Amino acid sequence: MGGVAHFSTRSERPSERLKIWNELANANWKGVTVAARSENFEGSLTHVGLKDVHYACVQSSQAYLVRTGQDHGRSRITLHYQKRGTSCNRSGSLESVQKAGDVAIFWSSDDYRIELSDDNTMFVADFEACLITDRSGELAIPSGTCLSARDRPTRLLGALMDGLLSVDQTLDMDAAGIVETSFIELLALLIDQRVAESAGYASLYRRSIDLIDDRLRDPELRTGLVAAELSVSERAIQHAFASKGETPTGVILGKRLDLAAQELRRDRSRSITDIAFNAGLSSSSYFSRCFRARFGVTPRQYRYGRATSRE
């Protein structure tokens, strides 16, 4: 077993704490930079190394963490389990708020940024991706994927990490191997569930888009109608669009505005109000506000060619 180590900035001078914390963080997770607004920053770290996975309990005051990708292949995974506080994560196009009990998964190859709340406690596990891919094959999940505490396997994973970070030097290699295997198997199950869920959302998203395109001119077209037509719940529709970083309401409105923009220039004899209604927008004032927000000009200005670069 790799053993247990404890570190804290509490005994350091306040002016030196953040510098020391950055050195410590980078020694454990390459590419990490931590910034804090307060000069009274405090951080503590308990590190447990078993056979193939390195675990840590990281406690800190409010801070901002940025990690720069360290390789071009997906060779390592860093997992964050939110024990206390919240974390706002951003990786690529994915953004999420990680609450107590949630798990977030990051690839070593990808850049990401995390805003940590005050009095934050995070369990971190870092390991070679092959520990998972050897069991589940290639992982079709993006960096920043968040697994909810509402799912029982996620809670079990957190409980297992909590136990791991409470061990002492007396844990022998055989016991460490059993615990580590349980951790990897449980994580692989969670990832498999998320991949299957995402595949279902991808299909539902495509069917929703097809329906929206067919019914775009219908003023009654809303999330509820899409859900009813596809025989699913509104929440399922919202999750399907959230998996793409979108909302059904936003997609419907955007498509209606694009349709109206085409017709404004195609037929200049028709009134702007008529074109708005024909695109499924029943309020001309609402149409004008949304159109300007999307294209940077009024519908009338757009009709006569005074469009901005946002067109």
Rosetta blueprint (number, residue, H / E / L):
1 M L
2 G L
3 G E
4 V E
5 A E
6 H E
7 F E
8 S E
9 T L
10 R L
11 S L
12 E L
13 R L
14 P H
15 S H
16 E H
17 R H
18 L H
19 K H
20 I H
21 W H
22 N H
23 E H
24 L H
25 A H
26 N H
27 A H
28 N H
29 W L
30 K L
31 G L
32 V E
33 T E
34 V E
35 A E
36 A L
37 R L
38 S L
39 E L
40 N L
41 F L
42 E L
43 G E
44 S E
45 L E
46 T E
47 H E
48 V E
49 G E
50 L L
51 K L
52 D L
53 V L
54 H E
55 Y E
56 A E
57 C E
58 V E
59 Q E
60 S E
61 S L
62 Q L
63 A E
64 Y E
65 L E
66 V E
67 R E
68 T L
69 G L
70 Q L
71 D L
72 H L
73 G L
74 R L
75 S L
76 R E
77 I E
78 T E
79 L E
80 H E
81 Y E
82 Q E
83 K E
84 R E
85 G L
86 T L
87 S E
88 C E
89 N E
90 R E
91 S E
92 G L
93 S L
94 L E
95 E E
96 S E
97 V E
98 Q E
99 K L
100 A L
101 G L
102 D L
103 V E
104 A E
105 I E
106 F E
107 W E
108 S L
109 S L
110 D L
111 D L
112 Y E
113 R E
114 I E
115 E E
116 L E
117 S L
118 D L
119 D L
120 N E
121 T E
122 M E
123 F E
124 V E
125 A E
126 D E
127 F E
128 E E
129 A L
130 C H
131 L H
132 I H
133 T H
134 D H
135 R H
136 S H
137 G L
138 E L
139 L L
140 A L
141 I L
142 P L
143 S L
144 G L
145 T E
146 C E
147 L E
148 S L
149 A L
150 R L
151 D L
152 R H
153 P H
154 T H
155 R H
156 L H
157 L H
158 G H
159 A H
160 L H
161 M H
162 D H
163 G H
164 L H
165 L L
166 S L
167 V L
168 D L
169 Q L
170 T L
171 L L
172 D L
173 M H
174 D H
175 A H
176 A H
177 G H
178 I H
179 V H
180 E H
181 T H
182 S H
183 F H
184 I H
185 E H
186 L H
187 L H
188 A H
189 L H
190 L H
191 I H
192 D H
193 Q H
194 R H
195 V H
196 A H
197 E H
198 S H
199 A H
200 G H
201 Y H
202 A H
203 S H
204 L H
205 Y H
206 R H
207 R H
208 S H
209 I H
210 D H
211 L H
212 I H
213 D H
214 D H
215 R L
216 L L
217 R L
218 D L
219 P L
220 E L
221 L L
222 R L
223 T H
224 G H
225 L H
226 V H
227 A H
228 A H
229 E H
230 L H
231 S L
232 V L
233 S L
234 E H
235 R H
236 A H
237 I H
238 Q H
239 H H
240 A H
241 F H
242 A H
243 S L
244 K L
245 G L
246 E L
247 T L
248 P H
249 T H
250 G H
251 V H
252 I H
253 L H
254 G H
255 K H
256 R H
257 L H
258 D H
259 L H
260 A H
261 A H
262 Q H
263 E H
264 L H
265 R H
266 R H
267 D L
268 R L
269 S L
270 R L
271 S L
272 I H
273 T H
274 D H
275 I H
276 A H
277 F H
278 N H
279 A L
280 G L
281 L L
282 S L
283 S L
284 S H
285 S H
286 Y H
287 F H
288 S H
289 R H
290 C H
291 F H
292 R H
293 A H
294 R H
295 F H
296 G L
297 V L
298 T L
299 P H
300 R H
301 Q H
302 Y H
303 R H
304 Y L
305 G L
306 R L
307 A L
308 T L
309 S L
310 R L
311 E L
